[in-house]
């Protein structure tokens, strides 16, 4: 019978002849802040309130920690706790889950027991905070720091000086690859392929951290996971001291991680990345360091390999390598931290140790739009609900079950999204996804098509549909779609459901008055209507000025419906972007020597001018509401190279005959350097910048008359 579920974390098994002499730390810390990403080797309480077996806020954990059990998977301090002390911090770095806003300038710990590089890793243990989610939590912190320090430049200068520790991958083997009863990865990939897959994803995640200002980064290699008491008792050793095939798999990962460190240091010359050789530190003689027990944990364990609650651990803890079935004792953590801070052997760290890493001075400040000045998002979201109307720039799956070619619930779409392809026309998150996170929503706003009738709808819904427009017929050549009139009817259904949940129509209206509404329509009325005369007669019936006036008149009625019937009081109207600069437009129409298709951009500008006038009109006539204009066109007119983009007129993925990614084709690897994902739609990298500038205007022209961060504060 298969062994019960095991806890996911590996231990860094470090054996050393003696603890190396570290520098005395006097005065201020050597870095102003220390940010920690990882798994249970670093978790200091982030899992305490999750529905998870991977939490240890009970005795005998913390028996040697000053305040008792804290959620640390140890009898005392973890390696990162001791590193913080060696760096000169007076107190351990606090957990993200329990922090308050003033504490964040010194750093935060995002680590989570059973978490991994891959999103699914550790799911059998219950809730956990994957590395992707930890990075999203750090994005919230970055925004708070920008707000606390008062401007973007100060925040970037602060973040450039911090130390970042990232230790991930153990659970991707322990709680994924080597648990075939729960995961299929070992049947799909051999160890070499799996290690490559992990490193590819890890590389993208580390580069995301770099984009948020990280310039001094320690990447922790995996330790000897085949030598843990749990591994030995679960898999057996076949006469060896450890489970050799597990250690061999880890060795493959570490080799590729070392190569990644070299690659990052070559390509990102204003940053420094180091590799911590946890595996190599494990090759010494434990007895020489005073350890007498190496293959049994100090505490009696339960069927997850954790200490059994309330049981008495060993008394001679300094003689044990392992505290429980997976995790090291504080005695071993002291050695690991000391060798990481000041290397005992030249192979302990590469190319330098942390004591030298922290002395480096940052040389370059990242493009300032990566960090944004926003108000601190502590506690509840800034608005109770967020409703989204739009086209493929916002669609998150509403078209998935329609008879249409305008749907993208297939690979490579979603390659950088947590759950893979969802119907988003992007490699990752859309602008409205990122806006929802900036607003403080814990989860992304779900699509109307798959929403239930329960209380979840109180947080908002996304009605957007690929190929849809202001006009009913727009996009019909692509098949089924949900035009704006139908999206408004769908919202009527939602409003009725909310009235049922809250008990009355009046209560529903009062609630809906407080929500934020994003409406982004009109792109397809040009791309998939006016400029497609083979399908639509509009360009023969109207000149451009007339057509734009017709669109705005209809749009005005639709927005009024949203206000009059459904209580919308805080509404962001998203202007059209540079539709003449998309790869599809350029290849279809040609540019006649220009960088873009000028006639398409002229049409978008004409629409936007009338949309600004509509915003003024709505604000003048509807005094109990506030409408804002989002200047997508203006935001797209800057220098893309200043934001790190190198490819501006070709999509990242190979496209089919309608400008969408061809199914199953391999996209570019350097997605953060591309403006466009496919023939029409931006990459997540560009969406990130757009969302930030929409939330907090970088330039006064970004939004009018205010940005979303101010709109949501209004009491109407």
C-alpha positions in Angstrom: 0.0 0.0 0.0 1.3 3.4 -0.9 2.7 5.5 1.9 0.5 8.4 3.2 1.0 11.9 1.8 4.3 13.4 2.6 5.2 17.0 3.5 7.0 18.8 0.8 10.3 20.2 1.6 13.7 19.3 1.3 16.4 20.0 3.7 19.7 21.4 3.0 22.0 18.7 4.4 25.1 20.6 5.3 28.1 18.9 6.9 31.1 20.9 7.7 34.3 20.4 9.8 33.6 23.6 11.8 31.5 26.7 11.5 33.4 29.4 9.5 34.2 32.7 11.1 31.7 35.3 9.9 32.1 39.0 10.2 30.8 40.9 13.2 27.9 43.0 12.2 27.8 46.4 14.0 25.4 49.3 13.5 22.9 49.4 10.6 22.2 46.2 8.5 24.4 45.7 5.5 21.4 46.0 3.3 18.3 48.1 4.0 16.0 45.2 3.2 15.8 41.4 2.8 13.1 39.7 0.8 12.7 35.9 1.0 10.9 33.5 -1.4 10.8 29.8 -0.8 9.2 26.8 0.7 9.1 25.2 4.2 12.8 25.6 4.7 12.1 29.4 5.0 8.4 29.6 5.8 7.9 31.5 9.1 4.1 31.5 9.3 2.6 32.3 5.9 0.8 28.9 5.9 -0.6 29.3 9.5 -4.1 30.4 8.4 -4.3 28.3 5.2 -6.3 25.1 4.8 -3.3 22.9 4.6 -1.5 20.0 6.2 1.7 21.9 5.5 1.6 24.1 8.6 3.3 23.7 11.9 2.1 26.3 14.3 2.0 23.8 17.2 4.3 22.2 19.7 7.0 20.8 19.7 7.9 23.1 16.7 9.5 26.2 18.0 10.7 24.6 21.2 14.0 26.5 21.0 12.5 29.7 19.4 12.0 32.6 21.8 8.2 32.8 21.2 7.5 29.1 20.7 5.7 27.8 17.7 5.5 30.3 14.9 4.9 28.3 11.7 8.6 27.6 11.2 9.4 24.0 10.3 12.1 23.8 12.8 12.9 23.6 16.5 14.3 27.1 16.3 15.6 29.5 13.7 15.6 28.8 10.0 18.6 29.5 7.7 17.1 32.8 6.6 16.5 33.9 10.2 20.2 33.4 10.9 21.2 35.1 7.6 19.1 38.1 8.7 21.1 38.2 11.9 24.4 37.9 10.1 23.3 40.8 7.9 22.7 42.9 11.0 18.9 43.0 11.2 17.7 43.3 14.8 14.7 41.1 14.3 13.9 38.2 11.9 12.2 39.2 8.7 8.4 39.1 9.2 6.0 36.9 7.2 4.0 38.6 4.4 0.8 37.1 5.9 1.1 38.8 9.2 2.8 42.0 8.2 1.5 45.6 8.6 2.4 48.3 6.1 5.1 50.2 8.1 7.2 47.0 8.4 7.7 46.4 4.8 10.7 48.7 4.2 13.0 46.2 5.9 11.8 43.3 3.8 9.3 40.4 4.0 9.2 36.7 3.9 6.8 35.2 1.4 7.9 31.5 1.7 5.2 28.8 2.0 5.4 25.2 3.0 4.7 22.7 0.2 5.0 25.4 -2.5 7.0 25.0 -5.7 8.0 26.5 -9.0 5.1 24.8 -10.6 1.6 26.0 -9.6 0.2 22.5 -9.0 3.1 21.3 -6.8 2.0 20.4 -3.3 -1.7 20.5 -4.0 -2.3 17.2 -2.2 -1.3 18.9 1.0 -3.9 21.6 0.6 -3.5 25.3 0.2 0.0 26.8 -0.4 1.5 29.9 -1.9 3.3 28.9 -5.2 6.3 31.0 -6.4 4.1 32.7 -8.9 1.7 33.8 -6.1 4.7 34.8 -3.9 5.8 37.1 -6.8 2.3 38.6 -7.0 2.4 39.2 -3.3 5.7 41.0 -3.8 4.2 43.1 -6.5 1.7 44.4 -3.8 4.7 45.1 -1.5 6.5 47.0 -4.3 3.5 49.2 -4.8 3.2 49.8 -1.0 6.9 50.8 -0.8 6.5 53.3 -3.7 3.6 54.8 -1.8 5.4 54.9 1.5 8.6 56.5 0.1 6.6 59.0 -1.9 7.8 58.5 -5.5 8.8 55.8 -7.9 12.4 56.8 -8.1 12.9 56.5 -4.3 11.3 53.1 -4.3 13.5 51.8 -7.1 16.6 53.1 -5.4 15.6 51.4 -2.2 14.7 48.0 -3.9 17.9 48.0 -5.9 19.9 47.8 -2.6 18.0 44.9 -1.0 19.0 41.3 -0.8 16.7 38.7 -2.3 16.9 35.0 -1.4 15.0 32.5 -3.6 15.0 28.8 -2.7 12.5 26.8 -4.7 12.3 23.4 -6.4 12.5 20.9 -3.6 8.7 20.3 -3.6 8.7 20.1 -7.4 10.4 16.8 -6.8 9.2 15.7 -3.4 5.6 16.8 -3.8 5.3 16.3 -7.5 7.7 14.3 -9.6 8.3 11.6 -7.0 4.6 11.3 -6.1 3.1 9.5 -9.2 -0.1 8.7 -7.3 -0.9 12.4 -7.4 1.0 13.8 -10.4 1.7 12.6 -13.9 4.9 14.5 -14.5 7.2 11.5 -14.1 5.2 9.6 -16.7 5.4 12.6 -19.2 9.0 13.7 -18.6 12.3 11.9 -17.9 14.5 13.6 -15.2 16.5 15.6 -17.8 13.3 16.9 -19.5 11.7 17.8 -16.2 14.7 19.7 -14.9 14.8 21.7 -18.1 11.1 22.4 -17.8 11.5 23.6 -14.2 14.5 25.8 -15.0 12.7 27.4 -18.0 9.8 28.4 -15.7 12.1 29.4 -12.9 14.1 31.6 -15.2 10.9 33.6 -16.2 10.0 33.9 -12.5 13.4 35.3 -11.5 13.3 37.7 -14.4 10.0 38.9 -13.1 11.6 39.6 -9.8 14.4 41.5 -11.6 11.8 43.7 -13.3 10.5 44.7 -9.9 13.9 46.0 -8.9 15.9 43.0 -7.6 19.6 43.5 -8.2 21.2 41.2 -5.5 19.8 37.7 -5.7 20.8 34.5 -4.1 19.4 31.4 -5.8 19.5 28.5 -3.4 20.3 25.1 -5.0 18.5 22.0 -3.9 20.0 19.8 -1.2 20.2 16.1 -0.8 16.5 15.3 -0.8 17.3 11.6 -1.1 19.0 11.6 2.4 16.0 12.9 4.4 14.5 10.4 7.0 11.2 10.5 5.1 12.8 9.7 1.7 14.8 6.8 3.2 11.7 5.3 5.0 9.4 5.8 2.0 11.6 4.7 -0.9 14.4 2.6 0.6 18.0 3.0 -0.3 18.9 -0.4 -1.9 22.0 -0.6 0.2 23.1 3.0 -0.2 23.1 5.6 2.5 20.5 7.7 0.6 17.9 7.4 -2.2 20.3 7.8 -5.1 17.8 8.4 -7.9 16.3 11.4 -6.0 19.7 12.9 -5.4 20.6 12.4 -9.1 17.5 14.2 -10.2 18.4 17.1 -7.9 21.9 17.2 -9.3 20.5 17.7 -12.8 18.4 20.6 -11.5 21.4 22.2 -9.8 23.6 22.0 -12.9 21.0 23.8 -14.9 20.5 26.3 -12.1 24.2 27.1 -12.1 24.0 27.6 -15.9 21.1 29.9 -15.3 23.1 32.0 -12.9 25.8 32.5 -15.5 23.2 33.4 -18.1 21.5 35.9 -15.9 24.8 37.6 -14.9 25.7 37.8 -18.6 22.4 39.3 -19.8 21.5 41.4 -16.8 24.7 43.3 -16.2 23.3 45.8 -13.7 22.4 42.9 -11.3 24.3 40.1 -9.6 23.0 36.6 -9.1 24.7 33.9 -7.0 24.3 30.2 -6.6 24.2 28.6 -3.1 25.5 25.1 -3.4 23.4 23.3 -0.8 24.1 19.9 -2.4 27.8 20.4 -2.1 27.6 21.5 1.5 26.1 18.1 2.2 29.1 16.1 1.2 31.2 16.4 4.4 31.5 14.3 7.5 28.6 15.1 9.9 30.4 13.7 12.9 33.2 16.3 12.5 30.5 19.0 13.0 29.3 17.3 16.2 26.3 15.5 14.7 25.6 11.9 15.9 22.2 11.2 14.4 21.9 11.7 10.6 19.0 9.6 9.3 16.3 9.9 12.0 14.4 13.1 13.0 14.6 14.5 16.5 10.8 14.4 17.0 8.3 11.6 16.6 6.6 12.2 13.3 3.0 11.8 12.0 2.1 10.3 8.7 3.0 13.5 6.8 6.6 13.4 8.1 6.0 16.3 10.5 6.4 16.3 14.2 3.4 14.6 15.9 1.5 17.3 17.9 2.4 17.5 21.5 5.0 14.8 21.4 8.3 15.1 23.3 11.3 15.6 21.0 14.9 14.5 21.7 16.8 16.4 24.3 20.2 16.5 22.5 18.9 18.5 19.5 22.3 19.9 18.6 23.4 16.3 17.8 20.7 15.8 15.2 20.9 16.7 11.6 17.1 16.5 11.1 14.4 17.9 13.2 11.5 16.0 11.7 11.2 13.8 8.6 12.3 16.6 6.2 13.7 19.7 7.9 17.0 20.4 9.5 17.6 21.4 13.1 18.6 24.9 14.1 22.1 23.4 14.7 22.4 22.5 11.0 20.8 25.8 9.9 23.5 27.7 11.7 26.2 26.0 9.7 24.3 26.4 6.4 23.7 30.1 7.0 27.3 30.7 8.0 28.7 29.0 5.0 26.2 30.9 2.7 27.1 34.2 4.3 30.9 33.6 4.3 32.0 30.5 2.2 34.0 27.9 4.0 34.9 26.1 0.8 35.2 27.8 -2.6 32.4 25.6 -3.9 29.9 26.8 -1.3 28.7 29.7 -3.3 29.3 30.9 -6.9 30.6 33.4 -8.0 30.7 35.0 -4.6 29.1 34.6 -1.1 26.5 36.8 0.4 28.9 38.8 2.5 30.5 40.0 -0.8 27.2 40.2 -2.7 25.7 42.8 -0.3 28.7 45.1 -0.7 28.0 45.5 -4.5 26.6 48.9 -5.5 23.6 48.9 -8.0 24.6 50.5 -11.2 21.3 51.0 -13.1 17.8 51.8 -12.2 15.1 49.8 -14.0 12.6 51.6 -16.2 10.6 53.5 -13.7 7.2 52.2 -14.7 7.8 48.7 -13.3 7.2 50.2 -9.9 4.2 52.5 -9.4 3.2 54.9 -6.8 0.0 53.6 -5.4 -1.8 53.7 -2.1 -1.0 50.8 0.3 -3.4 47.9 -0.3 -3.9 46.6 3.2 -6.9 44.5 4.0 -10.0 44.6 1.9 -10.1 45.6 -1.8 -10.4 49.3 -2.6 -13.9 48.6 -4.0 -16.2 45.8 -3.1 -16.7 44.7 -6.7 -15.2 45.1 -10.2 -17.3 44.6 -13.4 -15.6 44.4 -16.8 -17.0 45.0 -20.3 -14.9 44.7 -23.4 -13.4 42.7 -26.2 -10.5 40.3 -26.6 -8.2 42.6 -24.6 -10.2 41.7 -21.5 -11.9 38.4 -22.4 -11.0 35.7 -19.9 -13.0 32.8 -21.2 -16.4 34.0 -22.2 -15.9 32.9 -25.8 -14.6 29.4 -24.9 -17.9 27.6 -25.6 -19.1 29.7 -28.5 -19.0 28.6 -32.1 -16.3 31.1 -33.1 -12.8 31.3 -34.3 -12.3 34.2 -31.8 -11.4 31.9 -28.9 -8.0 30.9 -27.6 -8.4 28.3 -25.0 -5.5 26.3 -26.4 -1.7 26.4 -26.1 0.5 28.4 -26.4 -2.0 31.0 -25.0 -1.7 31.1 -21.2 1.9 29.8 -21.2 2.7 32.3 -18.4 -0.7 32.1 -16.7 -0.9 30.2 -13.5 -3.5 27.6 -14.9 -2.4 27.6 -18.5 -4.9 28.5 -21.4 -8.1 30.1 -20.0 -9.4 32.0 -23.0 -7.3 35.0 -22.4 -5.8 36.4 -25.6 -2.4 36.7 -24.0 0.6 34.7 -22.7 -0.3 35.7 -19.2 -2.5 38.2 -17.4 -4.6 40.9 -19.1 -4.6 44.5 -18.1 -7.9 44.1 -16.1 -6.4 41.1 -14.3 -3.5 43.2 -13.1 -5.9 46.1 -12.3 -7.9 43.7 -10.1 -4.7 42.8 -8.2 -3.7 46.5 -7.8 -7.2 47.1 -6.4 -6.5 44.4 -3.8 -8.7 41.5 -5.0 -7.3 38.2 -3.8 -8.5 36.4 -6.9 -9.0 37.5 -10.5 -12.5 38.5 -11.6 -14.2 35.4 -13.1 -15.9 35.3 -16.5 -19.7 35.6 -16.6 -19.9 32.4 -18.8 -18.7 30.1 -15.9 -19.9 32.1 -12.9 -22.3 30.5 -10.5 -25.3 32.1 -8.9 -23.7 32.2 -5.5 -22.2 35.0 -3.4 -19.0 35.0 -5.5 -20.7 37.4 -8.0 -20.7 40.1 -5.3 -17.0 40.7 -6.1 -17.7 41.3 -9.8 -17.8 39.6 -13.1 -16.0 39.9 -16.5 -18.4 40.0 -19.5 -15.8 40.7 -22.2 -15.9 38.8 -25.4 -13.3 38.5 -28.2 -14.4 40.1 -31.6 -17.2 42.0 -29.9 -18.0 45.6 -30.5 -20.3 48.5 -29.9 -22.3 47.6 -33.0 -24.2 44.3 -32.9 -22.9 43.0 -36.3 -19.2 43.8 -35.6 -17.1 40.6 -35.6 -19.8 38.4 -37.1 -17.5 37.0 -39.8 -15.5 35.3 -37.0 -18.6 33.5 -35.6 -20.4 33.9 -32.2 -19.5 36.7 -29.9 -21.1 38.8 -27.2 -21.6 42.4 -28.3 -21.9 45.2 -25.8 -25.7 45.2 -25.8 -25.6 41.5 -24.9 -23.0 42.1 -22.3 -25.3 44.7 -20.7 -28.1 42.2 -20.7 -25.8 39.7 -19.0 -25.1 42.3 -16.4 -28.8 42.7 -15.9 -29.0 39.0 -15.0 -26.2 39.6 -12.5 -28.0 42.6 -11.0 -31.1 40.5 -10.5 -29.0 37.8 -8.8 -27.4 40.3 -6.5 -30.8 41.7 -5.6 -31.8 38.2 -4.7 -28.7 37.6 -2.5 -29.0 41.0 -0.7 -32.7 40.8 -0.3 -34.0 43.7 -2.3 -33.4 45.8 -5.5 -32.6 48.8 -3.4 -29.9 47.0 -1.5 -28.5 45.8 -4.8 -28.4 49.3 -6.2 -26.7 50.7 -3.2 -24.1 47.9 -3.5 -23.6 48.4 -7.2 -23.1 52.1 -6.7 -19.8 51.3 -4.9 -18.3 49.1 -7.6 -15.8 49.9 -10.3 -16.7 49.4 -13.9 -14.3 49.1 -16.8 -15.6 49.4 -20.3 -13.3 49.0 -23.3 -15.0 48.8 -26.6 -14.6 50.1 -30.2 -11.5 48.4 -31.5 -13.4 45.7 -33.3 -15.8 48.3 -34.7 -12.9 49.4 -36.9 -10.7 46.2 -37.1 -13.6 43.8 -37.6 -16.1 46.1 -39.3 -15.2 49.5 -40.9 -11.9 48.3 -42.3 -13.2 45.0 -43.6 -15.3 46.1 -46.6 -15.4 42.5 -47.9 -17.7 41.7 -45.0 -19.3 45.1 -43.9 -20.9 48.0 -45.9 -20.1 50.6 -43.2 -17.2 52.2 -45.0 -19.4 52.7 -48.1 -22.3 54.2 -46.1 -20.3 56.5 -43.8 -17.1 58.5 -44.1 -14.8 58.2 -41.1 -16.1 61.2 -39.3 -19.7 60.0 -39.7 -19.0 56.5 -38.6 -17.2 57.6 -35.5 -20.1 59.9 -34.6 -22.5 56.9 -35.1 -20.4 54.8 -32.8 -20.1 57.3 -30.0 -23.8 58.0 -30.1 -24.6 54.3 -29.7 -21.9 54.0 -27.1 -23.3 56.9 -25.1 -26.7 55.1 -24.9 -25.1 51.9 -23.7 -23.1 53.7 -21.0 -26.2 55.5 -19.9 -27.9 52.2 -19.6 -25.2 51.0 -17.3 -25.6 54.1 -15.2 -29.4 54.4 -15.2 -30.5 50.8 -14.9 -27.7 49.1 -13.1 -26.3 51.8 -10.7 -22.8 52.2 -12.2 -21.2 55.3 -10.5 -17.5 54.8 -11.0 -16.8 54.0 -14.7 -13.5 53.9 -16.6 -13.9 54.2 -20.3 -10.9 52.7 -22.1 -9.8 54.5 -25.2 -8.7 52.8 -28.4 -5.0 51.9 -28.8 -2.7 52.2 -31.8 -4.7 49.7 -33.9 -2.6 50.6 -36.9 0.6 49.4 -35.2 -0.4 45.8 -34.6 1.6 43.1 -36.6 -1.6 42.1 -38.3 -2.5 45.6 -39.4 1.0 46.1 -40.8 1.1 42.8 -42.7 -2.5 43.3 -44.0 -2.5 46.9 -45.1 1.1 47.8 -45.4 2.5 51.1 -44.0 3.5 53.0 -47.2 6.8 54.0 -45.6 5.4 54.8 -42.1 6.0 52.8 -39.0 2.3 52.0 -38.7 -0.9 52.0 -40.8 -1.7 55.7 -40.4 -5.4 55.5 -41.6 -6.2 53.0 -38.8 -4.5 55.2 -36.1 -6.3 58.3 -37.4 -9.6 56.5 -37.0 -8.7 55.5 -33.4 -7.7 59.1 -32.6 -10.9 60.4 -34.0 -12.9 58.0 -31.8 -10.8 58.9 -28.7 -11.4 62.6 -29.2 -15.1 62.1 -29.2 -14.8 59.7 -26.3 -13.1 62.4 -24.2 -16.0 64.7 -25.1 -18.5 62.0 -24.0 -16.7 61.7 -20.7 -17.1 65.5 -20.2 -20.7 65.3 -21.1 -21.4 62.4 -18.8 -19.7 64.0 -15.9 -21.6 67.3 -16.5 -25.0 65.6 -16.7 -24.7 62.8 -14.2 -23.5 64.6 -11.1 -23.8 61.5 -8.8 -21.3 59.5 -10.9 -17.8 59.9 -12.2 -16.5 58.8 -15.6 -12.8 58.7 -16.6 -11.0 58.3 -19.9 -8.0 55.9 -20.1 -5.6 57.1 -22.8 -4.4 53.8 -24.3 -3.3 55.5 -27.5 -1.1 58.0 -25.6 0.4 55.3 -23.4 1.4 53.4 -26.5 3.2 56.3 -28.1 6.3 56.3 -26.0 9.7 54.8 -26.6 9.3 51.0 -26.2 13.0 50.5 -25.7 12.9 52.5 -22.5 10.6 49.9 -21.1 12.9 47.1 -22.1 11.0 46.1 -25.3 13.1 45.1 -28.3 10.6 43.7 -30.7 7.7 46.0 -31.6 6.1 44.9 -34.9 6.1 41.1 -34.8 4.2 38.9 -32.4 5.9 36.5 -30.1 4.0 33.4 -31.4 3.7 32.0 -34.9 0.2 33.0 -36.1 -2.6 31.4 -38.1 -4.5 33.1 -40.9 -6.6 35.2 -38.6 -3.7 36.6 -36.6 -4.0 34.4 -33.5 -1.3 32.0 -32.3 -1.2 28.8 -34.2 -2.3 26.0 -31.9 0.6 24.1 -30.3 3.3 26.2 -31.9 6.3 27.3 -29.7 6.4 31.0 -28.9 9.4 33.1 -28.3 11.4 32.6 -25.1 12.1 36.3 -24.4 8.4 37.3 -24.1 9.2 40.2 -21.8 11.0 41.9 -24.7 8.0 41.7 -27.1 5.2 44.3 -27.3 2.9 41.9 -29.0 2.0 38.3 -28.1 0.1 37.5 -31.4 -1.0 39.5 -34.4 -3.2 41.8 -32.3 -2.8 41.5 -28.5 -0.1 42.7 -26.2 2.1 40.6 -24.0 1.7 40.4 -20.2 4.8 42.6 -20.0 3.0 45.5 -21.8 -0.3 44.8 -20.0 1.6 45.2 -16.7 2.8 48.7 -17.6 -0.6 49.7 -19.0 -2.4 48.6 -15.9 0.0 50.4 -13.6 -0.3 53.7 -15.6 -4.1 53.3 -15.6 -4.2 52.8 -11.8 -1.8 55.6 -11.0 -1.1 58.0 -13.9 2.6 58.4 -14.7 1.9 61.2 -17.1 -1.0 63.6 -16.7 -2.3 62.5 -20.1 -2.6 58.9 -19.1 -6.1 59.3 -17.7 -8.7 62.1 -17.6 -9.8 63.7 -15.3 -8.2 61.3 -12.8 -6.7 57.8 -12.5 -8.4 54.7 -11.1 -6.6 55.0 -7.7 -8.4 58.3 -7.2 -11.6 57.3 -8.8 -12.1 54.4 -6.3 -11.7 56.8 -3.4 -14.6 59.0 -4.4 -17.7 58.9 -2.2 -20.6 59.3 -4.6 
